[in-house]
Amino acid sequence: MAQVGKPVYTTEYKPHPSETMKAAIWTGTQSIELGEVPKPTITAPKDAIVHVTHCTICGSDLHMYAGDMNKVMEKGLIMGHEAIGIVEEIGPEVKNLKVGDRVIILPVIACGDCFYCKRKEYSLCDCTNPSKELEQMYGHRLSGIFGYSMITGGYPGDQAEYCRVPNADLVCVKAPKDIDPKKLVGLADVTPTAWHGNELAEVGKGDVVGVWGCGAVGLSIQRLAKFRGAAKVYAIDKDVKRLAIAKSYGMIPVDVNEHSNPADYILSIEPHGLDRGIEASGFRSTNSVKHATMRALGMERDSSDTVSAVIKATRKGGNIALIGDFFYSTNNFPIGMLMEKAITLRGGQLYAQKYFPYLLDIVVEGKYDPSFMFTHEDKLENISQNYDAFFNHKVPGGLKVCLSTAFGRAQS
């Protein structure tokens, strides 16, 4: 294999000998239970233990909830990779954090020292993911990610009352204590992921941009594209409520229920094509009977419906970014159209650490507010019901829920 270096980070969950905590644990398809599990402790000198105050459910958590990743899951894995909290304990080699600091826990676990980390490509880290299965699949391992299956390291997540954070100086971002927690939870994953999508697509001033998907990430991509100077942003989705939200922020909605071939529709009003196309709906998104049938029959794992539409709608020489998760393989991918149109196609998980402190600064300065994505608030204790609501598109307000722990509620 072409793997460079060896994973050196332990994913061991060393429990506290006497204390327990509440955590959301995966127990099977469409089954997330709030369980009582041992509280984690320091297992390496650069670890920190964070007492979680607020967390949320990510759209990518639904891949595991839906059963699409059962083969790479283990019962009992603590879910979640978007949380904030207060540092309770630090290892002897943690230099930039102290007990009592308020922190954002970033989803990507990076070493900071390998070839990729030195290039600030943190989600490609060589050293934090021990998964041999992922190396066999892709030829290389990627970084570890909290609560995101065994192929990303099997790290316990942070939909819990406590989280052990490896290499905490790099994986935690110190945050002011007087900022709305929803703004900070929004900065844990969604906002840097959306920024990453704009970076990969090279969105700039005057661009015409199309974003497939109007969930929290898609809407954030759209808003940040405007922030970066895009002239027009098309928002493509099937959900009329989310399209209405996009329109309220100045986007041009494209309802796939009305325009079953959104690429042709966009080209009818933008003959030149999109300068930048961004896919933010992912492998479970289908818009044709063909791909829906192939997925249902197990003939393909990932659908290329939306990717094909993005490629067709994007101008010759344009840029495309894949931000919605794709893991396996697809059929009927338009490789000829991609090649002949001289389109640059990029993807990958977010380089979370790279985009701070800039993203935190624009939020603190009031230039951008990511809290819009939280249309509902609830308690961590109700996380099972919130997974069901999110999966079935029944979250009040239509986007994400911000969950508070008992500790978090006591802080407010």
Buried (B, 14 or more C-beta within 10 A) or exposed (E): EEEEBEBEBBBEBBBEEEEBBBBBBBBEEEBBBBBEBBBBBBBBEBBBBBBBBBBBBBBBBBBBBEEBBEEBBEEBBBBBBBBBBBBBBBBEEBEEBEEEBBBBBBBBBBBBBBEBBEEEBBBBBBBBBBBEBBBEBBEBBBBBBBBBBBBBBBBBBBBBBBBBBBBBBBBBBBBEEEBBBBBBBBBBBBBBBBBBBBBBBBBBEEBBBBBBBBBBBBBBBBBBBBBBEBEBBBBBBBBEEBBEBBEEEEBBBBBBEEBEBBBEBBBEEBEEBBBBBBBBBBBBBBBBEBBEEBBEEEEBBBBBBBBBBBBBBBBEEBBBBBBBBBBEEBBBBBEEEBEEBEBBBBBBBBBBBBBBEEBBEBBBEEEBBBBBBBBBEBBBEEBBBBBBBBBEEEBEEBBBBBBBBEBBEEBE
